């Protein structure tokens, strides 16, 4: 059995039923993995590289991770919060240093680290077609510096998610984020129309797909963690209507 440990924030955390329909990418990522891959989702709301380490969450992973396992490292949203000294990291210094601590924890146990840049927020300009300048940019740049410094492969979800959002547009991408209609979620009786950071299940699936496709491009040892037949079938769905191509018999 191959094991992925996933360290991150609320865009990846495993949400309980009382937060439905909010869903983290890591929570849904096993829909893309090979049959012998297990995802241990250690991401948690509100954490930065600093607070994740300070609260002993990396230490917990260190105690559990084993040789041949994987550590996916995805932060940025909360490292940006300059007024919160318990979470803020400078992208040119602390953030890179902290990423190195995650890498060291993995490699000291014989595990394999992977950097994943933060998911882009769904903040469109008034033209409803292009995104605003991102606060993530300095941290994405830091990820690439850290990848070179520590010789760690990187999946640039920031880049691919930003491209996807702009290609798809403002209104059609609302369904991926926590835009909730009144009555849709019992804990949000009046609905929610302002959350462009956290994801619904549809968003976790879409952005998980983008990560899976980038992992395939990386090659071994990451590509075989992904069930490429799933991606192939998705391509077929995007290219044609499978229900009209004879597969409807599977759903009788």
C-alpha positions in Angstrom: 0.0 0.0 0.0 1.3 3.4 -1.0 0.4 6.3 1.4 0.1 10.0 0.7 0.3 12.3 3.8 -1.2 15.7 2.9 -0.3 18.8 4.9 -2.2 22.0 4.2 -5.0 24.3 5.1 -8.8 24.6 4.7 -8.6 24.2 0.9 -7.5 20.6 1.5 -9.0 19.7 4.9 -11.4 16.8 5.4 -14.7 18.4 6.3 -17.2 16.7 8.5 -20.9 16.4 7.7 -21.7 19.5 9.7 -19.8 21.6 7.1 -21.4 20.1 4.0 -21.1 21.0 1.1 -17.6 22.3 1.9 -15.0 19.8 0.7 -11.2 19.9 0.6 -9.1 18.8 -2.4 -7.2 16.2 -0.3 -10.6 14.9 1.0 -11.7 14.0 -2.5 -8.4 13.2 -4.1 -8.7 9.4 -3.7 -11.2 9.6 -6.6 -8.1 10.0 -8.8 -5.6 7.6 -7.2 -4.6 4.1 -8.1 -6.2 1.2 -6.2 -3.2 0.7 -3.8 -3.0 4.4 -2.8 -4.3 5.8 0.5 -4.6 9.5 1.3 -4.1 10.6 4.9 -5.5 14.1 5.0 -3.7 16.1 7.8 -4.7 19.5 6.4 -6.7 21.7 8.8 -8.5 25.0 8.6 -6.6 28.2 9.2 -3.1 26.8 9.3 0.0 28.2 7.8 3.4 26.6 7.6 4.3 28.3 10.9 1.2 27.4 12.9 1.1 23.8 11.4 4.7 23.3 12.7 4.2 25.2 16.0 1.1 23.2 16.9 3.0 19.9 16.5 1.1 18.7 13.4 4.3 18.1 11.4 5.7 16.2 14.4 2.6 14.0 14.3 3.2 13.3 10.6 6.9 12.6 11.3 5.9 10.0 13.8 3.6 8.2 11.4 5.2 8.6 8.0 7.4 5.7 6.7 9.9 4.9 4.0 8.4 5.1 0.6 5.4 7.2 1.7 4.7 10.6 0.2 4.3 14.0 1.8 2.3 16.6 -0.2 3.0 20.1 1.1 0.4 22.8 0.2 0.2 26.1 2.1 0.1 29.8 1.3 -3.4 31.2 2.1 -2.7 31.8 5.8 1.0 32.5 5.6 -0.1 35.7 3.9 -1.9 37.1 6.9 0.5 39.9 8.0 -1.5 41.0 11.0 -1.5 37.5 12.5 1.9 36.8 13.9 1.0 33.3 14.9 0.5 32.4 11.2 2.3 35.0 9.0 5.6 34.1 7.3 7.7 36.3 5.1 7.7 34.7 1.6 11.4 35.3 1.0 12.7 33.9 4.4 10.4 32.1 6.9 8.1 30.5 4.3 11.0 28.9 2.4 12.7 27.9 5.7 9.5 26.2 6.8 9.0 24.4 3.5 12.5 23.0 4.1 11.4 21.7 7.5 8.6 19.7 5.8 11.1 18.4 3.2 13.6 17.4 6.0 10.8 15.6 7.9 9.9 13.5 4.9 13.4 12.7 3.8 14.6 11.8 7.3 12.1 9.0 7.3 12.7 8.0 3.7 9.5 9.5 2.4 9.1 11.5 -0.8 8.1 15.2 -0.7 6.0 17.1 -3.3 5.3 20.8 -3.3 1.8 22.0 -4.4 1.3 25.7 -4.8 -1.9 27.2 -3.3 -5.2 27.2 -5.1 -6.1 30.6 -6.6 -9.0 32.5 -5.2 -12.0 33.2 -7.4 -11.6 37.0 -7.5 -12.7 38.3 -10.8 -12.4 41.9 -12.0 -15.4 43.9 -13.1 -15.1 42.4 -16.6 -16.1 39.0 -15.2 -13.4 37.4 -17.3 -10.0 38.1 -15.8 -8.8 37.6 -12.3 -7.5 40.3 -9.9 -3.8 40.4 -9.0 -3.2 37.6 -6.6 -1.9 37.9 -3.0 -0.6 34.4 -3.5 2.0 35.5 -6.1 5.0 36.0 -3.7 4.4 32.6 -2.0 4.1 30.9 -5.4 7.5 32.4 -6.3 8.8 31.2 -3.0 7.6 27.7 -3.7 9.6 27.7 -6.9 12.7 28.9 -5.1 12.2 26.3 -2.5 11.7 23.6 -5.1 15.1 24.5 -6.6 16.8 24.9 -3.3 15.6 21.6 -1.8 15.4 19.7 -5.1 11.7 18.9 -4.7 9.2 18.4 -7.6 6.4 20.9 -7.8 2.8 21.0 -9.0 1.8 24.5 -9.7 -1.9 24.4 -8.9 -1.9 28.2 -8.6 -1.1 28.5 -12.3 -3.4 25.8 -13.5 -6.3 26.9 -11.3 -5.9 30.5 -12.4 -5.9 29.4 -16.1 -9.0 27.3 -15.5 -10.9 30.1 -13.8 -10.1 32.6 -16.5 -10.9 30.2 -19.3 -14.2 29.2 -17.7 -15.3 32.7 -16.5 -17.0 34.3 -13.5 -20.5 32.9 -13.4 -19.8 29.3 -14.4 -17.1 28.9 -11.8 -19.3 29.9 -8.9 -20.4 26.3 -8.5 -16.9 25.2 -7.6 -16.6 27.5 -4.6 -18.7 27.9 -1.5 -21.4 29.9 -3.1 -24.4 28.4 -1.3 -28.1 29.1 -2.0 -30.4 29.8 0.9 -31.6 26.5 2.3 -28.9 24.5 0.6 -26.9 24.0 3.8 -28.5 23.8 7.2 -25.6 25.6 8.9 -25.9 28.5 6.4 -29.7 29.1 6.3 -29.3 32.4 4.6 -26.8 31.1 2.1 -23.4 32.4 1.2 -22.3 34.4 -1.8 -18.9 35.8 -0.9 -16.7 32.8 -0.3 -14.2 32.6 -3.2 -11.6 30.6 -1.3 -13.3 27.4 0.0 -14.6 24.7 -2.2 -17.7 22.6 -2.7 -17.4 19.0 -3.8 -17.4 20.0 -7.4 -14.4 22.3 -6.8 -12.5 19.7 -4.9 -13.0 17.3 -7.8 -12.1 19.8 -10.5 -8.9 21.1 -8.8 -8.0 17.6 -7.7 -8.2 16.6 -11.3 -5.7 19.5 -12.2 -3.3 18.2 -9.6 -3.6 14.6 -10.9 -2.9 15.7 -14.4 0.2 17.6 -13.3 1.4 14.5 -11.3 1.2 12.4 -14.5 3.4 15.0 -16.3 6.0 14.7 -13.5 6.5 11.0 -14.2 7.7 8.5 -11.6 7.4 8.2 -8.7 4.3 10.4 -8.9 2.6 9.4 -12.1 1.7 5.9 -11.0 -0.1 7.2 -7.9 -2.8 8.4 -10.4 -5.3 6.1 -12.0 -4.8 7.4 -15.6 -7.9 5.5 -16.8 -10.0 7.9 -14.8 -8.4 10.9 -16.6 -8.9 9.1 -19.9 -12.5 8.6 -19.2 -12.9 12.3 -18.2 -11.3 13.3 -21.5 -13.9 11.2 -23.3 -16.7 12.8 -21.3 -15.3 16.3 -22.2 -15.0 15.3 -25.9 -18.4 13.7 -26.4 -21.6 12.6 -24.7 -20.9 9.1 -23.4 -24.6 8.4 -22.8 -25.0 8.7 -26.6 -22.0 6.5 -27.3 -23.4 3.2 -26.0 -22.3 3.5 -22.3 -25.8 4.2 -21.1 -26.3 0.4 -20.7 -23.9 0.6 -17.7 -26.4 2.8 -15.8 -29.6 0.7 -16.3 
